[in-house]
Amino acid sequence: MLYSPIQFRNVELKNRWVMSPMCMYSCENGVANDFHFVHYGSRAQGGTGLIIVEATGVEPRGRITNHCMGIWNDEQAAKLKKIVDFVHQNSESKIGIQLAHSGRKGSTWNNIQISLEEGWETLAPSPIPYHPTERIPHVLTVEEIKKQVQNFKEAAKRAVKAGFDVIEIHGAHGYLVHQFLSPLSNIRTDEYGGSFENRTRFLLEIVDAVNKELNENVALFVRISGTEYAENGWDIEESVALAKILKSHNVDLIDVSSGGNIHGAKISVFEGYQVPFASEVKNKAEVKTGAVGLITKIEHAEEILQKGDADLVLVAREILRNPYIAVQGSFEMHEESFFPHQYLRAKISS
Ligand SMILES: Cc1cc2nc3c(=O)[nH]c(=O)nc-3n(C[C@H](O)[C@H](O)[C@H](O)COP(=O)(O)O)c2cc1C
């Protein structure tokens, strides 16, 4: 199944290998550069079905560090377009972008909060820092929440103009959207906090606003944390309930990760440790899902699809080690896949 195509709206992926979004902390002023061009371009040469560009801030304070990528201005979008054009002109890969806001987890370097002078005042649904030693984040007013929804919408508009095939909203790993979803980081008493309906409102408003900028040639994915591994926190039941609603709001795939919102949460990490969450969301909410997390072997990726646990397999660290995993897998499985025509002499090994 790894080499069977799959379609989201009019976007057809040639295979099920996805490069998971990964921050590279290598931008100045949020602008992609030659590093990113080669980094993403080589995964296209490697035959990856879908490349998802790293978490990209919808406004300057939405970055995690000063060196994260951004898409709040046209200069940033123009540099991204160069990458998108290369991928489309030189491969069969599709390319997406993850739109993100860091919220209370912004203004850091090497996972440590930096000063207000070097960084910025962070934002959150409630005055609760991620770590007790960090500054209390600014609590967003309702008007400011609406402005953040608008930021996602404008970012999506730029991404569509740049030619991306998929937009992924980052609702996982304890960043702003996840901070709203979780009753442990969101203790608001207005329409954005309290009940499940209120905590999911921010994400649904973003989804609706972003969808207004999309068309049948651009698919919409949402990444969530299936659980945050904390008592009374966001869990798999709420994830399934949310996935059903997201499907009805025209979201094409739920990319199921986990954790990231609760400092010190105990996580048992093993090969494919998050696959059961993707499976539960897929089978109970009847939505397409992506599985991610310590999937490093070609046979394991195939098995996840065969078992019906997910529709796509996202690889992060393994595709940093091996940009050619999709091509390599096709050799091992005797499947046809994209091979750069310039490299054809290497296709037959003998
Ligand atoms: C260097 C690095 C940067 C990451 N940045 C992001 C990111 O921008 N957005 C995101 O959703 N996850 C991010 N992640 C998490 C990965 O996408 C992935 O979910 C995680 O690494 C587990 O997959 P793996 O075991 O294949 O590495 C990052 C991971 C790494 C290693």
PDBQT file of the ligand as one rigid body, heavy atoms in Angstrom, charges set to zero:
ROOT
HETATM    1  C1  LIG A 401      14.197  18.513  14.512  1.00  0.00    +0.000 C 
HETATM    2  C2  LIG A 401      12.707  18.320  14.732  1.00  0.00    +0.000 A 
HETATM    3  C3  LIG A 401      11.850  19.378  14.544  1.00  0.00    +0.000 A 
HETATM    4  C4  LIG A 401      10.462  19.195  14.694  1.00  0.00    +0.000 A 
HETATM    5  N1  LIG A 401       9.604  20.222  14.382  1.00  0.00    +0.000 NA
HETATM    6  C5  LIG A 401       8.274  19.981  14.310  1.00  0.00    +0.000 A 
HETATM    7  C6  LIG A 401       7.400  20.931  13.741  1.00  0.00    +0.000 A 
HETATM    8  O1  LIG A 401       7.809  21.959  13.210  1.00  0.00    +0.000 OA
HETATM    9  N2  LIG A 401       6.068  20.640  13.757  1.00  0.00    +0.000 N 
HETATM   10  C7  LIG A 401       5.580  19.470  14.258  1.00  0.00    +0.000 A 
HETATM   11  O2  LIG A 401       4.365  19.257  14.254  1.00  0.00    +0.000 OA
HETATM   12  N3  LIG A 401       6.410  18.527  14.760  1.00  0.00    +0.000 NA
HETATM   13  C8  LIG A 401       7.728  18.754  14.761  1.00  0.00    +0.000 A 
HETATM   14  N4  LIG A 401       8.580  17.767  15.167  1.00  0.00    +0.000 N 
HETATM   15  C9  LIG A 401       8.022  16.435  15.500  1.00  0.00    +0.000 C 
HETATM   16  C10 LIG A 401       8.059  15.533  14.265  1.00  0.00    +0.000 C 
HETATM   17  O3  LIG A 401       7.285  16.037  13.199  1.00  0.00    +0.000 OA
HETATM   18  C11 LIG A 401       7.590  14.119  14.609  1.00  0.00    +0.000 C 
HETATM   19  O4  LIG A 401       6.238  14.190  14.985  1.00  0.00    +0.000 OA
HETATM   20  C12 LIG A 401       8.413  13.472  15.725  1.00  0.00    +0.000 C 
HETATM   21  O5  LIG A 401       9.794  13.728  15.541  1.00  0.00    +0.000 OA
HETATM   22  C13 LIG A 401       8.199  11.972  15.798  1.00  0.00    +0.000 C 
HETATM   23  O6  LIG A 401       8.538  11.360  14.570  1.00  0.00    +0.000 OA
HETATM   24  P1  LIG A 401       9.947  10.570  14.318  1.00  0.00    +0.000 P 
HETATM   25  O7  LIG A 401      10.044   9.520  15.399  1.00  0.00    +0.000 OA
HETATM   26  O8  LIG A 401       9.804  10.002  12.938  1.00  0.00    +0.000 OA
HETATM   27  O9  LIG A 401      11.068  11.565  14.444  1.00  0.00    +0.000 OA
HETATM   28  C14 LIG A 401       9.959  17.940  15.078  1.00  0.00    +0.000 A 
HETATM   29  C15 LIG A 401      10.853  16.886  15.310  1.00  0.00    +0.000 A 
HETATM   30  C16 LIG A 401      12.203  17.051  15.113  1.00  0.00    +0.000 A 
HETATM   31  C17 LIG A 401      13.131  15.868  15.305  1.00  0.00    +0.000 C 
ENDROOT
TORSDOF 0
